[in-house]
Amino acid sequence: MTKPVLLVIDDDPQVLAAVRRDLRTRYRESYTVVSASSGEQGLATLGELKARGDALAMVISDQRMPGMHGTEVLARSREVYPLARRVLLTAYADVDAAIRAINEAHLDHYLSKPWAPPEERLYPVVDDQLDAWQAEYLPEATGLRLVGHQWSPRSHAIKDFLAGNLVPYRWLDVERTPEARGLLDAAAVGVDDLPALFFEDGSVLRSPEPLQVAERLGRPLSAAYDVYDLVIVGAGPAGLAAAVYGASEGLQTVLLDRHAPGGQAGTSSRIENYLGFPTGVSGSELTRRAVTQAQRLGAEFLVPVEVTGVTMDAGYAHVRLSDGRALVTRSLLAATGMVYREHPAPGMSEFSGAGVYYGAATTEAAAFAGKRVVVVGGGNSAGQGAMYLSRYAADVQIVVRAESVRATMSQYLIEQIARTPNIRIRPGTEIARVEGSGHVERVAFASPDAGTIDVQDVDAVFVFIGTKPRSDWLPPDVLRDARGFVLTGRDLMAHADSARLWKQTREPLPLETSVPGVFAAGDLRASAMNRVASAVGEGSMVVRLVHEYLALT
Ligand SMILES: Cc1cc2nc3c(=O)[nH]c(=O)nc-3n(C[C@H](O)[C@H](O)[C@H](O)COP(=O)(O)OP(=O)(O)OC[C@H]3O[C@@H](n4cnc5c(N)ncnc54)[C@H](O)[C@@H]3O)c2cc1C
């Protein structure tokens, strides 16, 4: 198989030769370095590579070139190779312009010239970008292939599981991909067996559950120890941060998640406001880094494993799992976050997984290339979802009840949406019902103020509204507010039941719930900030508090 390509574009022959040399020195074993001396030539090279079926891992382009600027070349490269990492090469004086371009052209990084020594200023950036590309890239003819019907909720569940767990796979729609038929016939897989997951060694799982897929992929599903210092339930940003700190500070730590690491943040196409990522970072990329870090430091992961209840006994928490097993721990962190509520409009539940998706923009976007989609919600998650979908869909409508998204969406997203021609916002509008035969085909939009109903052909609806806490698995002694969010620290002492439940002579620690030794962090907590950074901050803080708690017992 041919090696993936690194394409370098610069009109200055000396700079071009220097980048080419430095890249070849380090990456020639695994990548082919190709160069072009102008933006136009770079685009032509991209076309040739695509025609030959070559994989492109990264484009590095200089910004200031006569004719086409680097940002334009990089933006256009995305149409040909959406997964390739895009890096802009700039002079120090152009750094401000490069940072602005990052927003507009969705670049992955910028590199300042000169980059000597490359060991410090070039290779760490390129290594990082190539790791991220490798995590997403799947060679055409190999790897996992999932064959199924686009409108099947079971297919959606497996896609969501594989994507959420960062397992690269190729989706083959049985009605649209000729290769799918060939695979099914060769393995005698019938239509009733779909979705079917084909492995590289030729074996196949027919209509599997996520748990079977996890087992087949060799994911550990049983706990390694009898008793833990810290069991973390929920592997969103709060749980992942706690796992990193817990493991690095010597606590026997295990992290459980019912679905996949990353939580809500893992479904985000681009988190722009997380400290230390000047070009933004996708939820899957942040998750990949966090999981690698936590595992390297010694945290144990059990995914997919659902926690259904907790019982306290002699200072130990017994954490019950949905398959009947239990884990015993000296302290527990509840970091199960929030989930979208079911949209109440008629047709929404009937077509869930068959054209109606809750927050699943990154999993399903590619299936709606050239189609008409609707995004419901006016928050940042809806805005990000719409931006991601606009890369594929022909038409994206954002439906919001309010008259404007100004109060609910960040300015940078409002500006990006305004600049994206295939997205429009429909203020003062609600979904009245969803219609179709077997899958979503039409949506009725209601404008209550105008008293009108407008029915349009639509292929999919992505819902990003209405959140509720996932706190139902916690024991009743864990106090919550009226909406079910968990009270911690001083907040819980204001609750009418606190005197009945809190029998310690000490005050609860910050982030400790009304059950001693049971902590809560992130979006699950009452008065949470609902941000990745605050969830990470709380998850990190908890470990210090767990040490304090364990020292008291
Ligand atoms: C699409 C989208 C985009 C966003 N963009 C941004 C952004 O740009 N910037 C920003 O700061 N914030 C953003 N947010 C908000 C941010 O993602 C959340 O605030 C953050 O993820 C909260 O983290 P958490 O760890 O508290 O919980 P969550 O992320 O909700 O994770 C909870 C985890 O618990 C697991 N779980 C639930 N119940 C159980 C159970 N019983 N057993 C086992 N596991 C369970 C779930 O599977 C999940 O993985 C976005 C949110 C969404 C949905």
The ligand as a Tripos MOL2 file, in Angstrom:
@<TRIPOS>MOLECULE
LIG
   53    58     1     0     0
SMALL
NO_CHARGES

@<TRIPOS>ATOM
      1 C1        -22.9710   19.4860   21.1470 C.3       1 LIG1
      2 C2        -22.3970   20.1640   22.3540 C.ar      1 LIG1
      3 C3        -21.4400   21.1660   22.2060 C.ar      1 LIG1
      4 C4        -20.8710   21.7870   23.3320 C.ar      1 LIG1
      5 N1        -19.9150   22.7440   23.1380 N.ar      1 LIG1
      6 C5        -19.2910   23.3020   24.1850 C.ar      1 LIG1
      7 C6        -18.2460   24.2590   23.9990 C.ar      1 LIG1
      8 O1        -17.9100   24.6180   22.8830 O.2       1 LIG1
      9 N2        -17.6500   24.7640   25.1010 N.ar      1 LIG1
     10 C7        -17.9910   24.3880   26.3690 C.ar      1 LIG1
     11 O2        -17.3640   24.8480   27.3160 O.2       1 LIG1
     12 N3        -18.9980   23.4960   26.5830 N.ar      1 LIG1
     13 C8        -19.6600   22.9460   25.5280 C.ar      1 LIG1
     14 N4        -20.6820   22.0500   25.7360 N.ar      1 LIG1
     15 C9        -21.0560   21.7150   27.1240 C.3       1 LIG1
     16 C10       -20.0930   20.6490   27.6920 C.3       1 LIG1
     17 O3        -19.9250   19.6150   26.7530 O.3       1 LIG1
     18 C11       -20.6530   20.0930   28.9910 C.3       1 LIG1
     19 O4        -20.7600   21.1430   29.9100 O.3       1 LIG1
     20 C12       -19.7110   18.9970   29.5610 C.3       1 LIG1
     21 O5        -19.6030   17.9060   28.6520 O.3       1 LIG1
     22 C13       -20.2170   18.4710   30.9010 C.3       1 LIG1
     23 O6        -19.3670   17.4480   31.3100 O.3       1 LIG1
     24 P1        -19.7470   16.3450   32.3970 P.3       1 LIG1
     25 O7        -18.5350   15.5050   32.5640 O.co2     1 LIG1
     26 O8        -20.3000   17.0090   33.5910 O.co2     1 LIG1
     27 O9        -20.9550   15.4880   31.8060 O.3       1 LIG1
     28 P2        -21.2790   14.8620   30.3890 P.3       1 LIG1
     29 O10       -20.4270   15.4390   29.3330 O.co2     1 LIG1
     30 O11       -22.7600   14.9730   30.2490 O.co2     1 LIG1
     31 O12       -20.8750   13.3130   30.5480 O.3       1 LIG1
     32 C14       -21.6110   12.4280   31.3470 C.3       1 LIG1
     33 C15       -21.2380   10.9910   30.9960 C.3       1 LIG1
     34 O13       -21.8870   10.1260   31.9240 O.3       1 LIG1
     35 C16       -22.3080    8.9480   31.2590 C.3       1 LIG1
     36 N5        -23.4140    8.3500   32.0350 N.ar      1 LIG1
     37 C17       -24.6520    8.8710   32.2790 C.ar      1 LIG1
     38 N6        -25.3810    8.0490   33.0510 N.ar      1 LIG1
     39 C18       -24.5890    6.9760   33.3250 C.ar      1 LIG1
     40 C19       -24.7670    5.7850   34.0950 C.ar      1 LIG1
     41 N7        -25.8980    5.5430   34.7600 N.pl3     1 LIG1
     42 N8        -23.7580    4.8790   34.1470 N.ar      1 LIG1
     43 C20       -22.5830    5.1160   33.4970 C.ar      1 LIG1
     44 N9        -22.3720    6.2300   32.7610 N.ar      1 LIG1
     45 C21       -23.3500    7.1600   32.6750 C.ar      1 LIG1
     46 C22       -22.7540    9.4520   29.8920 C.3       1 LIG1
     47 O14       -22.7270    8.3990   28.9290 O.3       1 LIG1
     48 C23       -21.7190   10.5450   29.6200 C.3       1 LIG1
     49 O15       -20.6070   10.0440   28.8830 O.3       1 LIG1
     50 C24       -21.2900   21.4230   24.6340 C.ar      1 LIG1
     51 C25       -22.2790   20.4300   24.7910 C.ar      1 LIG1
     52 C26       -22.8250   19.8070   23.6700 C.ar      1 LIG1
     53 C27       -23.8840   18.7560   23.8460 C.3       1 LIG1
@<TRIPOS>BOND
     1     1     2 1
     2     2     3 ar
     3     2    52 ar
     4     3     4 ar
     5     4     5 ar
     6     4    50 ar
     7     5     6 ar
     8     6     7 ar
     9     6    13 1
    10     7     8 2
    11     7     9 ar
    12     9    10 ar
    13    10    11 2
    14    10    12 ar
    15    12    13 ar
    16    13    14 ar
    17    14    15 1
    18    14    50 ar
    19    15    16 1
    20    16    17 1
    21    16    18 1
    22    18    19 1
    23    18    20 1
    24    20    21 1
    25    20    22 1
    26    22    23 1
    27    23    24 1
    28    24    25 2
    29    24    26 1
    30    24    27 1
    31    27    28 1
    32    28    29 2
    33    28    30 1
    34    28    31 1
    35    31    32 1
    36    32    33 1
    37    33    34 1
    38    33    48 1
    39    34    35 1
    40    35    36 1
    41    35    46 1
    42    36    37 ar
    43    36    45 ar
    44    37    38 ar
    45    38    39 ar
    46    39    40 ar
    47    39    45 ar
    48    40    41 1
    49    40    42 ar
    50    42    43 ar
    51    43    44 ar
    52    44    45 ar
    53    46    47 1
    54    46    48 1
    55    48    49 1
    56    50    51 ar
    57    51    52 ar
    58    52    53 1
@<TRIPOS>SUBSTRUCTURE
     1 LIG1         1 GROUP 0 **** ****
